[in-house]
Amino acid sequence: MKIVTILGARPQFVKASALSRGVAALNREGNSITESIVHTGQHYDIDMSDVFFSELNIPRPKLKLAASASDRTLRFSEMLAGLSPFLLQEKPDVVLVFGDTDTTLAGALAASHLSIPVAHVEAGLRSFNTAMPEETNRVLTDHMASYLFCPTTTAITNLAHEGIADSDSIKVVQCGDIQLETLKHYAQTSEPNPALKQQLDTLAGENGQFALVTLHRAENTSDRGRLSGMLDGIRKVAKSLPVVFPVHPGTRKKMQEFGLPLEDENILLLHPVGFLDMIGLLKRASLVMTDSGGLQKEAYFLQTPCVTLRRETEWVELVEHGFNDLAGVEAESIATSVKSMLNKQYDWGHTLYGKGDTSHVILETLIRSLNK
């Protein structure tokens, strides 16, 4: 079986590492699976890209594009112009894409145009907020895919409501969440690097408590009012709980453009951190505030309460079971949500996203189907 895996953003690198380990394991058992990786360059900053390949032992990309234009239309055209010739040359049995980024949709479009089957990992997720580019990306990708690998029963139900169901030509498979697999592999040994640990100890003091923040979605960062409100919310939280904030390059740029500095002795602003440092931060944090989808799950896997800086989430199970609270983007609601989540008791015994064998389920499904 010949797979082309198309990646472009941090969450995809994390998920792809589990699949690459799964490919290696099956090959050791006598299978013959070739995986070629394409990096579109959507995340081009070394702290958001290259570090993940080295930390997570992902095979180096066979093709690396530079599709990092700020204009989405131009970025899609750059990706398609690079992907199509490569896929024609490689002639893979299947193109595998992850999640909901522009890279996801571009990969699905390029493969579909060439009549190459598309496998979508994290299929069926819906926020039902069509103003989010990610929502459009995931819906369109699902409707082009031949293999839809769903993390939850909710995702399968969402697909069924859109007329997508398991059939002779389409495989819809509940496989659990692939991020869990990566977390299980690295969580026991991941700790912040010594320099970062020293900064945390200084910031958090004797009790060691702090909140971890990430913020990157365009719907939040490109609107000055929304971004200002969220930064004000972070300041309110920092009055009683120190805050660690690895700042996404795009967010930092918007903060500078809008004249919204975040200078506070109780807020530690960092450059983006690698996956292992982030897991170390999550393990130590008292709570995480984020607009990221992937970090919501990583927090749950590591038993850290989460406040989501959005009005909706694809990961509805986390909200239903009380591990995650939707705070919105207003300063007061963010501060109130954080206070509530810090004072709650949690039952972490639920198993919401499978048992950590997602890559095996995906690869075995593809092998059986393609070898018919």
QUIDAHU-V815821 format. One record per backbone hydrogen bond with DSSP energy under -0.5 kcal/mol. CO is the residue of the C=O (numbers start at 1). NH is the residue of the N-H. Records with the same first field share a line. If there is no record, write none. Layout:
# QUIDAHU-V815821
CO->NH / NH
This chain:
# QUIDAHU-V815821
1->3 / 34
2->93 / 94
3->5 / 36
4->6 / 96
5->7 / 38
6->98
7->40
8->43
9->12 / 13
10->14
11->15
12->16
13->17
14->18
15->18 / 19
16->20
17->21
18->22
19->23
20->24
21->25
22->26
23->27
24->28
25->29
26->31
27->30
33->35
34->3 / 36
36->5
37->62 / 63
38->7 / 40
39->65
40->67
42->44
45->48 / 49
46->49 / 51
49->52 / 53
50->54
51->55
52->56
53->58
54->57
63->39
66->68
70->72
71->75
72->76
73->77
74->78
75->79
76->80
77->81
78->82
79->83
80->84
82->86
83->87
84->88
85->89
86->90
87->91
93->117
94->4
95->119
96->6
97->121
98->101
101->105
102->106
103->107
104->108
105->109
106->110
107->111
108->112
109->113
110->114
111->114 / 116
112->115
117->95
118->120 / 146 / 147
119->97 / 121
120->123 / 149
121->99
122->125
128->130
129->132
132->135 / 136
133->137
134->138
135->139
136->140
137->141
138->142
139->143
140->144
141->144 / 145
146->171
147->120 / 149
148->150 / 173
149->122 / 123
150->175 / 176
152->156
153->157
154->158
155->159
156->160
157->161
158->162
159->162 / 164
160->163
163->165
170->167 / 172
171->148 / 173
173->150 / 175
176->178
177->180 / 181
178->182
179->183
180->184
181->185
182->186
183->187
186->189 / 190
193->197
194->198
195->199
196->200
197->201
198->202
199->203
200->204
201->205
204->208 / 209
205->208
210->286 / 287
211->244
212->289
213->246
214->291
215->248
217->220 / 221
218->222
222->224
223->227
224->228
225->229
226->230
227->231
228->232
229->233
230->234
231->235
232->236
233->237
234->238
235->239
236->239
237->240 / 241
242->211
243->268
244->213
245->247 / 270
246->248
247->272
248->252
249->253
250->254
251->255
252->256
253->257
254->258
255->260
256->259
262->264
264->267
266->243
267->269
268->245
270->247
274->278
275->279
276->280
277->281
278->282
279->283
280->284
281->285
286->305
287->212
288->307
289->214
290->309
292->296
293->297
294->298
295->299
296->300
297->301
298->302
299->304
300->303
305->288
306->308 / 325
307->290 / 309
308->310 / 327 / 328
310->328
314->316
315->318 / 319
316->320
317->321
318->323 / 324
319->322
323->306
325->308 / 327
330->334
331->335
332->336
333->337
334->338
335->339
336->340
337->341
338->342
339->343
340->343
341->344
346->348
347->350
350->352
353->177
357->361
358->362
359->363
360->364
361->365
362->366
363->367
364->368
365->369
366->370
367->371
369->372
